[in-house]
Amino acid sequence: QQGLTPVLCTQTKGGVSEADYVDLLLQQQVSGVVFAGGLFAQADAPHDHYHQLHERNIPVVLINASIEGLDFPCVSCDDAVAVEQAWRHLASLGHERIGLLLGPADHVPSRRKLSAARAAAEAAGTPLADEHVVRSIFSLEGGQAAANRLLEQGVTGIVCASDPLALGAIRAARRRGLSVPGDVSVVGFDDSAFMNCTEPPLSTVRQPIEAMGRAAVDLLIAQVQGTRQHSGELLFEPELVVRGSTAPPPAL
């Protein structure tokens, strides 16, 4: 709509690295880059290629995480609000033993979600136990393995950092002979495609993807045109979507 030609660089395991993509884009003299996921979201990952873009004054916008020491504009879903909504939903249904299924330890959005969960649990008067926090790579299989550790702790509700992790948690519960949501409630994050078609349909926290995408492009074009008004991080409010994967906990 803005008259620019988008070039989509997708990453697959063992494929072209993010740093190599950046080299390729610089050779093609791109006007700017939007990063929607990548090493910038991992605090302990190498960030040299971002510094290279910064040194060359290439317009950059980051989505859902910023890089310490670099003042790139950032568009984010508010992780604190997302977790608070999910936590309050489960607590309002009567859940007291709630677990948290996150991404890797250096994943910045997961760090934010953990801080928010601890605050929500404290506010509810039920501090979050360390054994009720598990981590996984972002995949259904990883979610299933990690959720098993939470189920061993007897949690009745699980808040997940992505929808695939949530689907993994549901599979883990079922393979233990538990029903969702009869025995265990599960909340995802993103509202990915077809989450209303799963069995049961997944309760999740929806990221406002369209609004965030428009904001990212607007921020990029402002930099390209030299009219950038740096606004730090723009936080977009998510929305809890309640479907069939959450219910009151089983009666004791």
Rosetta silent file (secondary structure, phi, psi, omega in degrees, C-alpha in Angstrom):
SEQUENCE: QQGLTPVLCTQTKGGVSEADYVDLLLQQQVSGVVFAGGLFAQADAPHDHYHQLHERNIPVVLINASIEGLDFPCVSCDDAVAVEQAWRHLASLGHERIGLLLGPADHVPSRRKLSAARAAAEAAGTPLADEHVVRSIFSLEGGQAAANRLLEQGVTGIVCASDPLALGAIRAARRRGLSVPGDVSVVGFDDSAFMNCTEPPLSTVRQPIEAMGRAAVDLLIAQVQGTRQHSGELLFEPELVVRGSTAPPPAL
SCORE:     score description
SCORE:     0.000 S_00000001
   1 L     0.000  -26.349 -178.676    0.000    0.000    0.000 S_00000001
   2 L   -91.699   -0.104  178.551    2.951    2.312    0.599 S_00000001
   3 L    83.767   10.065  176.768    4.524    1.540   -2.774 S_00000001
   4 L   -94.216  156.383  176.599    7.439   -0.439   -1.364 S_00000001
   5 L  -100.427  112.923 -179.921    8.472   -3.898   -2.551 S_00000001
   6 L   -79.046  137.450  174.231    8.540   -6.372    0.357 S_00000001
   7 L  -117.486  119.330 -176.231   11.212   -9.072    0.426 S_00000001
   8 L   -97.766  120.299  176.957   10.424  -11.920    2.821 S_00000001
   9 L  -107.821  111.689 -178.485   13.385  -13.735    4.393 S_00000001
  10 L  -104.770  146.411 -178.082   12.252  -16.890    6.185 S_00000001
  11 L  -109.664  133.584  172.146   14.399  -18.977    8.475 S_00000001
  12 L  -127.492  154.249 -178.050   14.464  -22.750    8.668 S_00000001
  13 L   -59.598  125.919 -179.522   16.699  -24.932   10.776 S_00000001
  14 L    82.544    0.467 -179.690   19.994  -25.440    8.957 S_00000001
  15 L   -90.668 -156.368 -179.346   19.058  -22.862    6.309 S_00000001
  16 L   -63.584  133.063 -178.453   20.385  -19.374    5.619 S_00000001
  17 L   -77.285  161.463  179.090   21.417  -17.653    8.856 S_00000001
  18 H   -62.346  -40.989  179.616   20.018  -14.320    9.953 S_00000001
  19 H   -63.230  -39.281  178.166   23.462  -12.697    9.664 S_00000001
  20 H   -66.869  -38.416  175.693   23.808  -13.992    6.079 S_00000001
  21 H   -60.289  -43.121 -179.695   20.387  -12.613    5.214 S_00000001
  22 H   -61.604  -43.305  177.169   21.468   -9.210    6.564 S_00000001
  23 H   -58.626  -43.850 -179.305   24.614   -9.314    4.383 S_00000001
  24 H   -63.502  -42.563 -179.279   22.456  -10.188    1.365 S_00000001
  25 H   -67.073  -37.994  177.679   19.997   -7.373    2.082 S_00000001
  26 H   -64.755  -38.577  176.991   22.805   -4.858    2.492 S_00000001
  27 H   -63.071  -32.959 -179.758   24.205   -5.919   -0.881 S_00000001
  28 L   -84.997    1.226  177.796   20.773   -5.306   -2.390 S_00000001
  29 L    54.160   51.775  178.502   20.709   -1.837   -0.778 S_00000001
  30 L   -64.770  154.822 -179.766   17.359   -2.332    0.935 S_00000001
  31 L   -77.815  -26.460 -178.852   15.583    0.721    2.311 S_00000001
  32 L  -179.671  170.775 -176.810   14.987   -0.878    5.706 S_00000001
  33 E  -135.520  133.366  169.587   14.349   -4.096    7.610 S_00000001
  34 E  -107.408  123.948  177.115   11.520   -5.269    9.897 S_00000001
  35 E  -100.720  112.134  177.430   12.497   -8.172   12.151 S_00000001
  36 L  -108.543   78.373 -173.151    9.472  -10.248   13.153 S_00000001
  37 L    96.712  145.872 -179.412   11.226  -12.818   15.301 S_00000001
  38 L   150.359 -170.303 -175.343   14.918  -13.621   15.320 S_00000001
  39 H   -66.368  -20.594  178.716   18.040  -13.550   17.430 S_00000001
  40 H   -60.814  -26.545 -179.439   17.209  -10.075   18.740 S_00000001
  41 H   -81.523   -4.363  177.067   14.584  -11.715   20.961 S_00000001
  42 E  -109.257  112.902 -173.729   17.290  -13.884   22.588 S_00000001
  43 L   -60.767  -31.252 -175.109   19.326  -11.866   25.074 S_00000001
  44 L   -96.163    3.178 -177.961   22.315  -14.247   24.949 S_00000001
  45 L   -83.598  160.765  176.484   22.459  -14.661   21.152 S_00000001
  46 L   -67.218  132.923 -176.991   25.008  -12.909   18.882 S_00000001
  47 L  -119.502   19.249 -174.749   23.759   -9.456   17.873 S_00000001
  48 H   -59.401  -39.523 -176.052   26.648   -8.316   15.668 S_00000001
  49 H   -68.540  -25.518  174.682   24.537   -8.052   12.512 S_00000001
  50 H   -71.127  -40.491  177.211   22.118   -5.664   14.254 S_00000001
  51 H   -63.091  -35.253  178.450   25.032   -3.435   15.240 S_00000001
  52 H   -62.917  -43.789  177.488   26.153   -3.548   11.596 S_00000001
  53 H   -63.392  -40.520 -179.767   22.752   -2.251   10.473 S_00000001
  54 H   -64.308  -43.327 -179.594   22.854    0.435   13.143 S_00000001
  55 H   -63.988  -30.499 -179.331   26.317    1.592   12.102 S_00000001
  56 L   -90.605    3.705  179.105   25.163    1.909    8.493 S_00000001
  57 L    59.239   34.678  175.343   22.053    3.872    9.551 S_00000001
  58 L   -79.657  126.917  177.186   19.726    1.318    7.931 S_00000001
  59 L   -58.327  131.194 -178.938   16.139    1.834    9.153 S_00000001
  60 E  -137.262  140.832  170.628   15.138   -1.093   11.383 S_00000001
  61 E  -128.675  134.723  178.942   11.979   -1.967   13.335 S_00000001
  62 E  -107.336  146.178  178.625   11.836   -4.846   15.829 S_00000001
  63 E  -116.180  122.598  172.766    8.690   -6.747   16.806 S_00000001
  64 L    75.025    9.479  171.190    8.083   -8.016   20.353 S_00000001
  65 L  -169.585  149.345  176.348   11.576   -7.411   21.781 S_00000001
  66 L  -111.828  171.368  178.329   14.212   -4.692   21.813 S_00000001
  67 L  -113.959  123.128 -179.355   18.013   -4.900   21.875 S_00000001
  68 L   -61.045  130.620  178.447   19.806   -3.377   24.839 S_00000001
  69 L    93.282  -12.135  177.049   22.134   -0.595   23.721 S_00000001
  70 L  -119.172  133.478 -173.027   20.459   -0.073   20.313 S_00000001
  71 L   -97.628   40.789  175.721   17.642    2.417   19.948 S_00000001
  72 L   -65.534  139.403  172.584   15.705    0.697   17.169 S_00000001
  73 L   -60.344  148.940 -175.025   11.966    1.413   17.299 S_00000001
  74 E  -137.967  137.371  175.752   10.016   -1.566   18.628 S_00000001
  75 E  -116.195  121.344 -173.766    6.405   -2.712   18.296 S_00000001
  76 E  -134.564  147.997  164.730    5.329   -5.168   20.993 S_00000001
  77 E   -79.336  137.857 -175.798    2.338   -6.985   22.352 S_00000001
  78 L   -73.887  100.433 -177.217    2.137   -6.177   26.069 S_00000001
  79 H   -62.871  -35.084 -179.067    3.331   -9.448   27.644 S_00000001
  80 H   -63.629  -45.167  178.982    2.447   -8.265   31.145 S_00000001
  81 H   -65.655  -39.783 -179.406   -1.177   -7.623   30.194 S_00000001
  82 H   -58.605  -49.707 -178.659   -1.348  -10.926   28.289 S_00000001
  83 H   -68.137  -39.023  178.982   -0.250  -12.986   31.293 S_00000001
  84 H   -60.544  -42.653  178.825   -2.385  -10.974   33.690 S_00000001
  85 H   -62.583  -45.986 -178.865   -5.469  -11.649   31.552 S_00000001
  86 H   -65.272  -43.900 -177.415   -4.751  -15.380   31.332 S_00000001
  87 H   -64.078  -46.223 -179.533   -3.885  -15.674   35.032 S_00000001
  88 H   -63.324  -36.811  178.844   -6.967  -13.785   36.195 S_00000001
  89 H   -60.890  -49.122 -179.668   -9.144  -15.904   33.920 S_00000001
  90 H   -65.930  -40.712  179.913   -7.882  -19.146   35.451 S_00000001
  91 H   -63.823  -39.082 -179.329   -7.994  -17.716   38.991 S_00000001
  92 H   -66.516  -24.323  176.816  -11.584  -16.523   38.465 S_00000001
  93 L   -80.870  -11.077  178.468  -12.537  -20.096   37.526 S_00000001
  94 L   109.620    4.582 -179.794  -11.131  -21.282   40.853 S_00000001
  95 L   -75.174  132.955  176.920   -7.658  -22.515   39.864 S_00000001
  96 L  -115.712  -27.622  178.323   -5.028  -22.152   42.574 S_00000001
  97 L  -103.268   89.095 -176.026   -2.257  -24.406   41.213 S_00000001
  98 E  -109.405  131.503  178.337   -1.355  -22.631   37.974 S_00000001
  99 E  -106.322  161.056 -177.834    1.753  -23.457   35.956 S_00000001
 100 E  -124.375  124.236 -179.061    3.653  -21.383   33.419 S_00000001
 101 E  -113.064  108.104 -171.000    5.049  -22.883   30.198 S_00000001
 102 E  -114.547  173.672  170.751    7.594  -20.510   28.631 S_00000001
 103 L   -80.180 -169.658 -176.748   10.208  -20.358   25.891 S_00000001
 104 L   -58.343  161.469 -173.670   13.987  -20.534   26.566 S_00000001
 105 L   -61.918  -29.643 -178.434   15.543  -18.660   29.489 S_00000001
 106 L   -94.688    7.096  179.639   17.076  -15.937   27.289 S_00000001
 107 E   -77.883  114.748 -170.499   13.850  -15.349   25.308 S_00000001
 108 H   -60.488  -47.777  177.651   12.937  -11.739   26.121 S_00000001
 109 H   -59.784  -34.958  177.992    9.107  -12.009   25.798 S_00000001
 110 H   -67.049  -37.254  175.848    9.194  -15.117   28.019 S_00000001
 111 H   -60.439  -42.175  179.309   11.188  -13.188   30.626 S_00000001
 112 H   -64.867  -41.353  179.628    8.523  -10.501   30.586 S_00000001
 113 H   -63.675  -38.490  179.774    5.770  -13.068   30.933 S_00000001
 114 H   -64.078  -44.662  178.657    7.515  -14.638   33.930 S_00000001
 115 H   -59.726  -42.547 -179.543    7.795  -11.281   35.720 S_00000001
 116 H   -66.869  -38.639  179.583    4.124  -10.597   35.051 S_00000001
 117 H   -65.715  -41.990  177.980    3.083  -14.056   36.253 S_00000001
 118 H   -60.381  -42.098  179.709    5.008  -13.638   39.499 S_00000001
 119 H   -65.515  -42.644 -179.770    3.278  -10.283   40.072 S_00000001
 120 H   -65.383  -39.949  179.059   -0.169  -11.724   39.271 S_00000001
 121 H   -66.342  -41.866  177.324    0.396  -14.693   41.573 S_00000001
 122 H   -61.112  -43.628 -179.184    1.562  -12.423   44.406 S_00000001
 123 H   -62.602  -31.166  179.574   -1.492  -10.220   43.924 S_00000001
 124 L   -83.974   -4.294  179.609   -3.711  -13.307   44.187 S_00000001
 125 L    79.580   15.060  178.433   -1.954  -14.337   47.398 S_00000001
 126 L  -130.199   81.832 -176.342   -0.541  -17.539   45.878 S_00000001
 127 L   -51.123  143.916 -176.832    3.164  -16.941   45.065 S_00000001
 128 L   -77.366  115.639  179.530    4.420  -18.729   41.954 S_00000001
 129 L   -73.118  144.809 -179.158    6.553  -21.728   42.945 S_00000001
 130 H   -57.907  -36.212 -178.116    9.749  -22.304   40.949 S_00000001
 131 H   -72.760   -7.691  177.064    8.652  -25.852   40.112 S_00000001
 132 H   -95.646   10.811  175.531    5.521  -24.402   38.479 S_00000001
 133 E  -120.281  119.826  178.801    7.641  -22.664   35.823 S_00000001
 134 E  -127.387  157.920 -176.606    8.991  -24.795   32.957 S_00000001
 135 E  -126.145  156.225 -176.500   10.742  -23.889   29.701 S_00000001
 136 L  -157.495  159.216  163.783   10.759  -25.366   26.231 S_00000001
 137 L   -68.332  159.188 -176.121   11.711  -24.707   22.642 S_00000001
 138 L   -82.628   84.793  176.440    8.743  -23.308   20.749 S_00000001
 139 L  -154.734  161.583  178.000    7.197  -26.485   19.357 S_00000001
 140 H   -62.338  -43.153 -178.496    4.299  -28.799   20.065 S_00000001
 141 H   -65.850  -40.875  177.359    6.666  -31.605   21.057 S_00000001
 142 H   -63.406  -40.560  178.137    8.644  -29.320   23.348 S_00000001
 143 H   -63.360  -38.673  178.985    5.440  -28.116   24.958 S_00000001
 144 H   -63.346  -46.311 -178.978    4.307  -31.672   25.547 S_00000001
 145 H   -63.634  -44.051 -178.295    7.567  -32.648   27.279 S_00000001
 146 H   -68.990  -39.630 -179.279    7.642  -29.527   29.450 S_00000001
 147 H   -63.253  -30.956  177.290    3.943  -29.753   30.354 S_00000001
 148 H   -57.345  -37.522  179.842    4.492  -33.271   31.687 S_00000001
 149 H   -66.841  -35.589  176.923    6.712  -31.762   34.384 S_00000001
 150 H   -69.516  -41.767 -178.863    3.935  -29.351   35.377 S_00000001
 151 H   -64.638  -32.576  175.831    1.316  -32.113   35.446 S_00000001
 152 H   -64.098  -26.717  178.921    3.584  -34.139   37.746 S_00000001
 153 L   -83.698   -4.343  176.572    3.396  -31.162   40.138 S_00000001
 154 L    82.734   22.178  177.825   -0.407  -31.381   40.136 S_00000001
 155 L   -67.942  150.783  177.404   -1.213  -28.080   38.427 S_00000001
 156 L  -111.086   -8.497  178.005   -4.802  -27.679   37.227 S_00000001
 157 E  -139.826  140.696 -179.401   -4.184  -24.701   34.933 S_00000001
 158 E  -130.165  124.315  174.608   -1.371  -23.971   32.468 S_00000001
 159 E  -100.761  124.141 -173.524   -0.572  -20.584   30.918 S_00000001
 160 E  -112.650  151.445 -177.166    1.541  -21.024   27.761 S_00000001
 161 L   -85.604   -1.983  174.363    3.801  -18.609   25.857 S_00000001
 162 L  -160.602  163.490  178.071    2.499  -19.752   22.447 S_00000001
 163 H   -68.089  -42.150  176.291   -0.348  -21.716   20.903 S_00000001
 164 H   -59.500  -38.054  175.460    1.851  -24.657   19.775 S_00000001
 165 H   -61.279  -39.794  179.790    3.121  -24.976   23.364 S_00000001
 166 H   -65.161  -40.851  177.832   -0.507  -25.018   24.511 S_00000001
 167 H   -64.731  -35.242  174.705   -1.399  -27.763   22.023 S_00000001
 168 H   -64.086  -39.257  178.714    1.571  -29.733   23.350 S_00000001
 169 H   -64.636  -39.919  178.118    0.259  -29.282   26.893 S_00000001
 170 H   -63.872  -42.124  178.354   -3.164  -30.585   25.848 S_00000001
 171 H   -62.740  -41.652  179.406   -1.554  -33.633   24.253 S_00000001
 172 H   -60.392  -43.832  179.820    0.492  -34.256   27.427 S_00000001
 173 H   -61.776  -45.535 -176.952   -2.652  -34.124   29.569 S_00000001
 174 H   -64.667  -38.130 -179.106   -4.540  -36.518   27.322 S_00000001
 175 H   -71.100  -12.558  173.279   -1.713  -39.043   27.237 S_00000001
 176 L   -94.659    4.331 -179.314   -1.895  -39.099   31.022 S_00000001
 177 L    81.370   15.599  179.487   -5.584  -39.907   30.828 S_00000001
 178 L   -96.963  151.730  178.850   -6.610  -36.397   31.853 S_00000001
 179 L  -103.006  146.422  173.946   -9.338  -34.410   30.153 S_00000001
 180 L  -117.060  117.425   13.088   -9.061  -30.811   28.957 S_00000001
 181 L  -102.238   11.526 -174.774  -10.730  -28.813   30.387 S_00000001
 182 L   -57.872  -44.972 -179.223  -12.289  -31.270   32.878 S_00000001
 183 L  -102.852  -35.115 -176.306   -9.044  -31.997   34.734 S_00000001
 184 L  -136.759  133.586  174.267   -6.643  -29.395   33.335 S_00000001
 185 E  -101.670  143.100 -177.188   -7.265  -25.972   31.773 S_00000001
 186 E  -132.257  133.589  176.633   -4.865  -24.615   29.153 S_00000001
 187 E  -121.389  129.977  177.982   -4.426  -21.051   27.829 S_00000001
 188 E   -94.832 -166.241  177.568   -2.318  -20.274   24.745 S_00000001
 189 E  -151.687  127.414  176.143   -0.847  -17.081   23.357 S_00000001
 190 E   128.670  -45.824 -164.905   -1.113  -15.548   19.838 S_00000001
 191 L    60.725   60.108  176.965   -4.510  -16.817   18.590 S_00000001
 192 L   -64.369  168.414  178.441   -2.857  -18.492   15.630 S_00000001
 193 L   -58.828  140.429  173.395   -4.902  -19.697   12.657 S_00000001
 194 L    73.842    9.439  178.762   -7.326  -22.561   13.341 S_00000001
 195 L   -69.368  -16.598  173.451   -7.126  -22.379   17.154 S_00000001
 196 L   -84.898   -2.690 -178.783  -10.925  -22.227   17.125 S_00000001
 197 L  -107.245   -2.082  179.424  -10.922  -25.532   15.208 S_00000001
 198 L   -74.911  171.512  178.939   -8.866  -27.593   17.673 S_00000001
 199 L  -124.441  107.496   -2.364  -10.491  -30.051   20.061 S_00000001
 200 L   -76.190  162.260  173.790  -11.270  -28.447   22.404 S_00000001
 201 L   -56.085  138.408 -169.038  -11.108  -24.971   20.813 S_00000001
 202 L   -85.579  124.024  166.304   -8.183  -23.191   22.478 S_00000001
 203 E   -70.616  133.031 -173.890   -8.616  -20.365   24.951 S_00000001
 204 E  -155.066  169.207  176.356   -5.783  -17.988   24.133 S_00000001
 205 E  -106.583  119.021 -172.373   -4.550  -14.404   24.312 S_00000001
 206 E   -86.150  126.201  170.106   -4.775  -12.749   20.903 S_00000001
 207 L   -79.184  138.169  178.230   -2.003  -10.501   19.640 S_00000001
 208 L   -79.794   73.406 -169.945   -3.369   -7.549   17.584 S_00000001
 209 H   -59.167  -43.586 -176.852   -1.284   -8.591   14.571 S_00000001
 210 H   -63.969  -46.800  179.950   -2.820   -6.263   11.989 S_00000001
 211 H   -63.618  -39.565  179.049   -2.443   -3.137   14.118 S_00000001
 212 H   -66.201  -40.196  178.774    1.104   -4.118   15.088 S_00000001
 213 H   -62.820  -43.414  178.619    2.018   -4.769   11.443 S_00000001
 214 H   -62.807  -42.218 -179.488    0.711   -1.379   10.349 S_00000001
 215 H   -63.926  -39.885 -179.859    2.603    0.353   13.144 S_00000001
 216 H   -62.238  -43.304  179.210    5.835   -1.440   12.207 S_00000001
 217 H   -66.876  -41.459  178.725    5.536   -0.307    8.580 S_00000001
 218 H   -60.388  -42.873  179.318    4.664    3.254    9.623 S_00000001
 219 H   -65.404  -38.461 -179.885    7.741    3.395   11.879 S_00000001
 220 H   -65.988  -46.278 -177.448    9.941    2.012    9.113 S_00000001
 221 H   -65.580  -35.942  177.097    8.680    4.495    6.503 S_00000001
 222 H   -59.960  -39.044  177.237    9.149    7.395    8.906 S_00000001
 223 H   -69.090  -43.479 -179.228   12.817    6.403    9.179 S_00000001
 224 H   -59.831  -38.708 -177.994   13.185    5.915    5.419 S_00000001
 225 L   -84.818   -2.963  178.609   11.739    9.387    4.820 S_00000001
 226 L    75.812   18.880 -178.765   13.909   10.910    7.528 S_00000001
 227 L  -111.903   20.940 -174.526   10.943   12.031    9.611 S_00000001
 228 L   -60.340  126.411  169.325   11.386    9.530   12.409 S_00000001
 229 L  -108.941  101.619 -172.624   10.057   10.600   15.753 S_00000001
 230 L   -64.702  126.796 -175.962   11.551    7.974   18.034 S_00000001
 231 L  -117.440   14.255 -178.874    8.873    6.628   20.322 S_00000001
 232 L    66.424 -131.438 -178.729   10.762    3.856   22.076 S_00000001
 233 E  -103.971  124.625  174.704    8.622    0.750   22.371 S_00000001
 234 E   -89.333  121.357 -178.930    4.992    0.841   21.276 S_00000001
 235 E  -101.709  125.004  179.440    2.952   -1.546   23.437 S_00000001
 236 E  -105.832  138.317 -175.924   -0.229   -3.010   21.989 S_00000001
 237 L   -81.872  127.846  176.927   -2.921   -4.458   24.236 S_00000001
 238 L   -81.605  175.950 -177.932   -3.798   -8.134   23.688 S_00000001
 239 E  -134.949  126.112  176.123   -7.256   -9.658   24.057 S_00000001
 240 E   -72.465  127.751  177.379   -8.246  -12.774   25.975 S_00000001
 241 E  -114.673  109.522 -176.519  -10.307  -15.131   23.798 S_00000001
 242 L   -91.382  121.913  177.767  -12.147  -17.671   25.947 S_00000001
 243 L  -126.092 -138.047 -168.944  -13.012  -20.935   24.197 S_00000001
 244 L   -97.481    1.027 -174.862  -13.320  -24.545   25.278 S_00000001
 245 L   -92.945    5.281  178.275   -9.921  -25.378   26.831 S_00000001
 246 L  -129.038  141.988 -179.417  -10.606  -23.673   30.179 S_00000001
 247 L  -162.335  169.870  175.564  -13.118  -24.530   32.910 S_00000001
 248 L   -58.402  151.882  179.800  -13.264  -24.683   36.715 S_00000001
 249 L   -68.435  160.722  178.820  -10.814  -27.157   38.283 S_00000001
 250 L   -63.731  144.163  178.654  -12.051  -30.600   39.312 S_00000001
 251 L   -65.893  138.885  179.749  -13.712  -30.720   42.710 S_00000001
 252 L   -73.356    0.000    0.000  -11.443  -32.064   45.451 S_00000001
